[in-house]
Amino acid sequence: MHYGISKSTEYPFEEALRRTKEALAKEGFGALTEIDVRSTMKKKLDVEFDNYVILGACNPPLAHQALLSEREIGLLLPCNVIVYEDEGKTHVSAIRPSVAMSMVENPKLAEIAKTVEQKLETVIGSI
């Protein structure tokens, strides 16, 4: 099952990260969390790792609708968006909400997930 929306880019890592945050904002998302995996791996395990950032993206109105339709959906929020380097290329990916939410049998939530997914596809497509 393909669970992500992905794109490779020629942008350097920092530029791709900046553009991703800007694209998220244009679609109504904020980054609730930003995890610098490279820094964390160095600090916690003393190992080197490529540039890799996980953004916890949230669109407040859609998150509110999701929480009203399924109280426990917070277990699957926020939507993760990653920016990382691998073999000299920068990649940007976002979770596919339709796949993540498919385990919850709630038609209203499925519609919200579809809307969020369309917005995330726009974000990834614009990088």
C-alpha positions in Angstrom: 0.0 0.0 0.0 1.4 3.4 -1.0 1.0 5.5 2.1 2.8 8.7 1.0 2.7 11.5 -1.5 6.3 12.0 -2.6 8.5 14.1 -4.8 12.2 14.4 -5.4 13.6 17.9 -6.0 16.9 19.5 -7.1 16.6 22.1 -4.3 19.2 21.9 -1.5 17.8 20.6 1.7 17.3 23.9 3.5 15.6 25.5 0.5 13.3 22.5 0.1 12.4 22.7 3.8 11.7 26.4 3.6 9.6 25.9 0.5 7.7 23.1 2.1 6.8 25.2 5.1 5.6 28.0 2.8 3.6 25.7 0.7 1.9 24.2 3.8 1.0 27.7 5.0 -0.6 28.5 1.7 -2.8 25.5 2.1 -3.8 26.5 5.7 -1.3 24.2 7.5 1.0 25.1 10.4 3.8 23.0 11.7 2.9 22.0 15.2 6.1 20.1 15.6 9.5 20.0 13.9 11.7 17.1 14.6 15.3 17.3 13.4 16.1 13.6 13.1 19.8 14.2 12.2 20.3 16.2 15.4 18.4 13.8 17.5 20.3 10.8 16.3 23.6 12.5 17.0 22.5 13.6 20.5 20.8 10.4 21.6 22.9 7.7 19.7 26.1 9.6 18.7 25.5 8.5 15.1 25.7 10.5 11.9 22.5 10.7 9.8 21.5 12.6 6.7 19.5 15.8 6.9 15.9 14.6 7.8 13.1 16.7 9.3 9.7 15.6 10.3 7.0 18.3 10.3 3.8 17.7 12.2 1.4 19.6 9.9 -2.0 20.7 11.0 -4.8 22.5 9.3 -6.8 23.7 12.3 -10.3 23.9 10.7 -10.0 20.4 9.2 -8.4 19.0 12.4 -11.4 20.4 14.3 -13.9 18.7 12.0 -12.0 15.4 12.3 -12.0 15.6 16.1 -15.7 16.3 16.1 -16.4 13.3 13.9 -14.1 10.9 15.7 -12.8 11.9 19.1 -10.0 9.4 19.2 -8.6 10.5 15.8 -6.0 12.5 17.6 -4.1 9.3 17.7 -3.4 9.8 14.0 -2.9 13.6 14.0 -1.0 15.7 13.0 -0.2 14.8 9.4 3.5 14.1 9.0 5.4 15.7 6.3 9.1 14.8 5.8 12.0 16.6 4.1 15.2 14.6 3.8 18.4 14.0 1.8 19.3 10.7 0.3 22.2 10.0 -2.1 22.6 13.7 -3.0 18.9 14.3 -3.7 16.3 16.1 -1.5 12.9 14.4 -1.1 9.6 15.8 0.2 6.8 13.4 1.3 3.5 13.7 3.1 1.3 11.0 4.7 -1.7 10.0 2.6 -4.6 10.8 5.0 -7.0 8.5 3.1 -4.7 5.6 3.8 -3.9 6.5 7.4 -7.6 7.1 8.2 -8.9 4.0 6.4 -8.6 1.9 9.5 -11.3 4.1 11.1 -14.7 3.2 9.6 -16.3 6.6 9.7 -17.6 8.0 6.4 -17.5 11.6 7.6 -13.8 11.2 8.5 -13.1 9.7 5.1 -14.4 12.9 3.5 -12.3 15.1 5.7 -9.2 12.9 4.9 -9.9 13.3 1.2 -9.9 17.1 1.6 -6.7 17.1 3.6 -5.1 14.7 1.1 -5.9 17.0 -1.8 -4.3 19.9 0.0 -1.2 17.9 0.8 -1.0 16.8 -2.9 -1.0 20.5 -3.8 1.7 21.2 -1.2 4.0 18.4 -2.5 3.2 19.2 -6.1 4.3 22.9 -5.6 7.8 22.1 -4.3 
